[in-house]
Amino acid sequence: MPTRSRRQFARLKYRLACELYHGRHKTSGLILDVSARGLFVRTSSATLPREPGMEVRVVVKAVGREPLELMTRLARAKRVRRELASIADGGFGLEITSAPEGFYELVQSLS
């Protein structure tokens, strides 16, 4: 029996550099997949929130475009032990709560 995805929008595998901000903390990350409603960001930082629902500001740095600022909410944190980091992606699943029109144009251009 086929399973249905809970996702309303398809995730696109595409790598984009980004910066993540939570409170006074800032760290760099790499977006591994993106959709109009969410993204998964790989980062080695332990300073970001681990509790679902916490707000994270994300600045997307796409080549040839102005930085795009998104407001997101932590949906899930995927921890990977340091010795497995080279073969498994740890990071954060983020739900987008607010984004400029330029972000949706970027997502559309990736598909």
Disulfide bonds with the S-S distance in Angstrom:
none
